Amino acid sequence: MPDTDQPRIIAHTLREQIALGELCPGQKLPDDRTLARRFAVSRTTAHRAIRLLQDEDLVHAAHDGAFVNDAANLSTPANPSGSEPRYTATTITDTALDRLYAELYQLRRQNRVYRTASDRGRESA
């Protein structure tokens, strides 16, 4: 993935969270260090993603971070009516995300092991 796409991907993910109500108006966005760790990118890349959202007037910067604008009223196919979101920002914590990433990593490793074993079985047949 080209480095220039990474800020857009992060911005898209945050935009979806705003649209779904996972990030509410007035709520502080994760800082660039947290985003960098979560998306496995540099802090500069994470900061560029936040700047993209600022350029769209979805968030505003203050001395203590970036916050979702009150006027950020988006709707997505998953939530076209703008009704109450299924999840809120407090539903998923950083610890839960870290656990989820660890589980996904383990599943990928297991899948690779099973695939390798089945490939060996076909070679010997």
SERO-4910 file (N, C-alpha, C, O; in steps of 0.05 Angstrom, whole numbers):
BEGIN
 pado doro    nc1    nc2    nc3   cac1   cac2   cac3    cc1    cc2    cc3    oc1    oc2    oc3
  Met    A     17    -23      0      0      0      0     18     25      0     36     27     17
  Pro    A     14     43    -19     30     67    -19     26     83      6      4     84     17
  Asp    A     47     96     15     46    112     39     26    134     38     15    142     59
  Thr    A     20    145     14      1    167     12    -28    158     16    -45    174     22
  Asp    A    -33    132     14    -60    121     18    -67    118     48    -90    118     56
  Gln    A    -47    114     64    -52    108     92    -67    130    107    -86    124    121
  Pro    A    -60    156    104    -76    176    117   -106    176    109   -124    180    125
  Arg    A   -110    171     83   -138    170     73   -153    147     85   -177    149     91
  Ile    A   -140    124     88   -153    101    100   -160    106    129   -182     99    137
  Ile    A   -142    118    144   -147    124    172   -169    144    174   -188    142    190
  Ala    A   -168    165    157   -189    186    157   -216    173    150   -237    181    162
  His    A   -217    155    131   -242    142    124   -253    126    147   -277    127    152
  Thr    A   -236    112    162   -245     96    185   -256    115    206   -277    109    218
  Leu    A   -243    137    212   -253    156    231   -279    169    222   -297    174    238
  Arg    A   -280    175    196   -305    187    184   -328    168    189   -350    177    195
  Glu    A   -324    142    184   -345    123    189   -353    121    218   -377    119    224
  Gln    A   -334    123    236   -340    123    265   -357    147    272   -375    145    289
  Ile    A   -351    170    260   -367    194    265   -395    190    254   -415    197    267
  Ala    A   -397    180    230   -423    176    217   -441    156    232   -465    160    234
  Leu    A   -428    136    244   -444    116    259   -449    124    287   -463    110    302
  Gly    A   -438    146    296   -443    156    323   -424    144    343   -427    148    367
  Glu    A   -404    129    334   -384    118    352   -366    140    363   -356    138    386
  Leu    A   -362    161    347   -349    185    356   -370    207    355   -379    214    333
  Cys    A   -377    218    378   -400    237    380   -390    266    378   -366    271    384
  Pro    A   -408    284    371   -400    313    370   -389    322    397   -400    316    419
  Gly    A   -367    336    396   -353    345    420   -334    325    432   -319    332    450
  Gln    A   -334    300    423   -317    280    434   -289    283    422   -285    290    399
  Lys    A   -269    278    439   -241    280    431   -233    256    414   -240    233    421
  Leu    A   -219    261    392   -209    239    376   -185    226    390   -172    239    406
  Pro    A   -179    201    383   -154    190    393   -130    207    383   -131    217    361
  Asp    A   -110    209    400    -87    226    391    -71    211    370    -76    187    365
  Asp    A    -52    225    358    -37    213    336    -20    189    345    -16    171    329
  Arg    A    -11    189    369      4    167    379    -13    141    381     -5    120    373
  Thr    A    -38    145    391    -56    122    393    -64    112    365    -64     88    360
  Leu    A    -70    131    347    -77    123    319    -54    109    306    -58     89    291
  Ala    A    -30    119    310     -6    107    298     -2     78    307      4     61    291
  Arg    A     -7     74    333     -4     47    343    -26     29    333    -21      6    325
  Arg    A    -51     39    332    -74     23    324    -72     15    294    -79     -7    287
  Phe    A    -62     33    277    -61     27    249    -33     20    239    -29     15    215
  Ala    A    -14     18    257     13     10    251     26     28    230     37     19    210
  Val    A     24     54    236     35     75    218     51     94    235     52     92    260
  Ser    A     64    113    222     79    133    237     60    154    248     37    157    240
  Arg    A     70    169    268     53    190    280     47    212    259     26    224    260
  Thr    A     66    217    241     62    237    220     39    228    202     22    245    195
  Thr    A     38    203    195     16    193    179    -11    196    193    -31    204    181
  Ala    A    -11    189    219    -36    192    235    -44    221    236    -68    227    235
  His    A    -25    239    239    -31    268    241    -42    277    214    -60    294    214
  Arg    A    -32    267    192    -43    275    165    -72    266    163    -88    281    151
  Ala    A    -79    243    174   -107    234    173   -125    253    188   -147    260    178
  Ile    A   -116    262    211   -132    282    226   -134    308    211   -155    321    211
  Arg    A   -113    316    198   -114    341    181   -134    338    158   -147    357    152
  Leu    A   -136    315    147   -156    310    125   -184    315    136   -200    327    122
  Leu    A   -189    305    160   -216    309    172   -220    339    179   -243    348    178
  Gln    A   -199    353    187   -201    381    193   -208    396    167   -224    415    167
  Asp    A   -195    389    145   -201    402    119   -230    398    111   -241    415     97
  Glu    A   -242    376    119   -270    371    113   -289    383    134   -313    379    132
  Asp    A   -278    396    153   -294    408    175   -309    388    192   -330    394    203
  Leu    A   -299    364    193   -311    343    210   -300    345    239   -314    338    258
  Val    A   -276    354    241   -263    357    267   -250    384    269   -244    397    249
  His    A   -245    393    294   -230    418    298   -209    413    318   -211    396    336
  Ala    A   -187    427    315   -164    424    333   -165    445    355   -173    468    351
  Ala    A   -158    436    379   -155    454    402   -128    449    414   -113    431    405
  His    A   -120    464    434    -94    460    446    -90    432    459    -68    423    462
  Asp    A   -112    419    465   -110    393    478   -120    370    461   -126    348    471
  Gly    A   -121    374    435   -128    352    416   -148    360    395   -154    384    392
  Ala    A   -157    340    380   -177    345    359   -204    334    368   -205    313    381
  Phe    A   -225    349    362   -252    342    372   -271    340    348   -268    355    329
  Val    A   -291    323    350   -312    321    330   -329    346    330   -337    355    352
  Asn    A   -334    358    307   -350    382    305   -379    376    311   -389    354    306
  Asp    A   -393    395    322   -422    392    328   -438    390    302   -459    377    302
  Ala    A   -428    401    281   -443    401    255   -438    376    239   -447    375    216
  Ala    A   -423    357    250   -417    333    235   -440    314    234   -442    296    251
  Asn    A   -459    318    216   -482    301    213   -480    285    188   -489    294    166
  Leu    A   -469    261    190   -466    244    166   -485    221    169   -493    214    191
  Ser    A   -492    209    147   -506    184    149   -494    164    129   -483    172    108
  Thr    A   -494    139    136   -482    118    120   -503     97    114   -524     97    126
  Pro    A   -498     79     94   -517     58     89   -523     41    113   -546     31    116
  Ala    A   -504     38    131   -509     22    155   -527     37    175   -539     24    192
  Asn    A   -529     63    172   -545     79    191   -558    102    175   -553    126    182
  Pro    A   -574     96    155   -584    117    137   -604    136    150   -606    159    141
  Ser    A   -617    128    170   -638    145    182   -626    164    202   -640    183    211
  Gly    A   -600    161    209   -589    178    230   -599    171    257   -596    187    276
  Ser    A   -611    147    260   -622    139    286   -600    132    305   -576    135    299
  Glu    A   -607    124    329   -588    118    350   -568     97    341   -576     77    330
  Pro    A   -542    102    345   -522     82    336   -523     57    352   -532     57    376
  Arg    A   -514     35    340   -514      9    354   -493      9    376   -498     -3    397
  Tyr    A   -470     20    370   -448     21    389   -441     50    395   -445     67    379
  Thr    A   -430     54    419   -421     81    426   -391     79    429   -379     57    430
  Ala    A   -378    102    431   -349    103    434   -339     89    459   -317     80    460
  Thr    A   -356     88    479   -348     75    504   -351     45    503   -341     31    521
  Thr    A   -363     34    482   -367      5    480   -341     -9    475   -336    -30    486
  Ile    A   -324      2    457   -299    -11    450   -276      5    461   -272     28    454
  Thr    A   -261     -7    478   -238      6    490   -212     -2    476   -212    -21    460
  Asp    A   -190     12    481   -165      5    470   -156    -23    478   -145    -38    462
  Thr    A   -162    -30    502   -155    -57    512   -171    -78    496   -159    -99    488
  Ala    A   -196    -73    491   -212    -92    476   -202    -94    447   -201   -116    436
  Leu    A   -194    -71    435   -183    -72    408   -157    -87    408   -153   -103    389
  Asp    A   -140    -83    427   -115    -98    428   -120   -128    430   -106   -143    417
  Arg    A   -139   -135    447   -147   -164    449   -157   -175    422   -150   -197    414
  Leu    A   -174   -159    409   -185   -167    383   -162   -171    363   -162   -191    348
  Tyr    A   -144   -152    362   -121   -154    343   -104   -179    349    -95   -192    330
  Ala    A   -100   -185    374    -85   -209    382   -100   -234    373    -87   -253    363
  Glu    A   -126   -235    377   -142   -258    368   -141   -261    338   -138   -283    327
  Leu    A   -143   -239    323   -141   -240    294   -114   -250    285   -112   -266    266
  Tyr    A    -93   -241    298    -66   -250    292    -64   -280    296    -53   -294    279
  Gln    A    -75   -290    318    -74   -319    323    -89   -335    302    -80   -356    293
  Leu    A   -112   -325    295   -128   -338    274   -114   -339    247   -114   -359    233
  Arg    A   -101   -317    240    -85   -316    215    -63   -337    216    -58   -350    196
  Arg    A    -49   -339    239    -27   -358    242    -38   -386    239    -26   -403    226
  Gln    A    -61   -392    252    -73   -419    251    -81   -425    222    -77   -448    213
  Asn    A    -93   -406    208   -101   -410    181    -77   -416    163    -79   -434    146
  Arg    A    -55   -403    168    -31   -408    153    -20   -436    158    -12   -450    139
  Val    A    -22   -445    183    -13   -472    190    -30   -493    177    -20   -512    166
  Tyr    A    -57   -489    178    -75   -508    165    -72   -509    135    -72   -530    123
  Arg    A    -68   -486    123    -64   -485     95    -39   -499     87    -38   -514     67
  Thr    A    -17   -495    102      8   -508     96      5   -538     99     16   -553     83
  Ala    A     -9   -548    120    -13   -576    124    -29   -589    101    -23   -611     92
  Ser    A    -50   -575     92    -66   -586     71    -51   -586     44    -55   -604     28
  Asp    A    -33   -566     40    -17   -566     16      2   -590     16      7   -602     -4
  Arg    A     14   -596     40     32   -619     42     17   -645     36     27   -663     24
  Gly    A     -8   -646     45    -25   -670     41    -30   -675     11    -30   -698      2
  Arg    A    -34   -653     -4    -39   -656    -32    -14   -663    -48    -15   -677    -68
  Glu    A      9   -654    -38     35   -661    -52     41   -691    -50     51   -703    -68
  Ser    A     35   -703    -27     42   -731    -22     22   -749    -36     28   -773    -40
  Ala    A     -2   -739    -43    -22   -756    -55    -17   -761    -85    -33   -775    -98
***
